[in-house]
Amino acid sequence: MTTLNVFFKYNVTDVLYKEGYVPSNSEKYPLGGIISAIQNAFHATPELACSGGAIDELRLCFFKNFEPRDCATQSSLTNLEDSSCPKYVSLPEHTSARQKKNEAGGAFLSAN
């Protein structure tokens, strides 16, 4: 199985959209709801890393046969207070490197 196959088979973005969690720099969502959406879709618990009240990373863990497995231990699941994520988090909108460059006044060359 290739990386792209894994990406499309376990598409976290699609799961979150279907559950009503859309990227927003201002909207706050319950952390438990996001985790539950992933657990229900993939039957595994993800690992999350946050900064400034926003999710920076959402990680899925896999066995060698590419079947999802829980990333976290039971003790970390029951104690979300020890997480880097608050109880309510934002899902920041993605800005590509190209968008950042254009917003900064830079230009990209295009081949026509």
N, C-alpha and C positions, 0 to 999 in steps of 0.2 A: 504494500500500500504506500502510495507516495504522500508527501506532505500536502499537496493540493487535494487529494482524495480525503484525507483526514479533515482538512479545513472545511470542505463542502459537506461531508457527512456529519460533522459535529460543529455546525455553524451557530455559534453562540449569539451572534448579532440577530439572526433570524428568530431564534428562540425568544430573545428578549423583546423584539418587536412584536411578535405574536402575543406576548403576555402584557403588552402595553408599556413596556419600558423603552422609551425613545431617547436618543441623545439630546441632552439639554445642559447648558452651563448653569441654569438657574433652578430647574425643577429638582426636587429631592425625592428619592424613592427609598422605601424601607429595605435595608440590607437583607433582612430575612426573606423578603419576597423575591429578590433577585436570586439568592441562593436556592430557594425552593423551585423557582422556574428552571434552573439548570439541573437540579436534582431530578425533577419530574421528567425532563426531556432525555437526560443521559444516564439516569440511575447511578449517579456518582456526585460526590460533593466537590465543588471547585475550591480553589485557593484564590483569595483576593488580596490585592495590595492597594492601599489608598494613600492619597496625599492631599492635604487641604480640603478634606471632605468630599473628594472625588475619587472614583475608581481609576487607578492607573493601569492595573493589570488584572485580568481574570484568567486564571490558569486552569486548564483541564489536565488531569494526569491519566496515564494509560499503562496497561500491562504491555509486555513485549508483543503480544498478538494484536495490539491496537484496540483492545476493548477498554472502555473507560473504567477507572477505579477512583476511589476516594483519595483526594489529595491530603486532607486533614485527618488528624487523629481525633478520636471521640472527645478527648478532653478539650481540644480547641473548638470543637463544634458546640460544646455546651457553654463555653465561656467566650462569647463574642466581645466582651469588654477588653480582652487582651489583644484584640485585633488592631491593625493600623486603621481600620475602617470604623467610622461612627455608625450609629444605628440607622441614620438616614444619609444617603449618599447621592451625589449627582453622577450622571453618565456623560462626561464632557463630549461636546461635539468635536469630531476629528477635523483637524486642519492639515491639509497636505503640505509638504515642503514647497510645492509650487504656489499654493495659496499664500503661504507665509512670505515667500519671496516677492510676489506681486503686491501684497499689502505693504511691504517695506519699501516699495518704489523700485524694486529691481525688475529687470526685464528678462524674458526668456527668448532665445532665438528660436525661430521655427523654420523648418525646411519646407519650402513650398514647391 
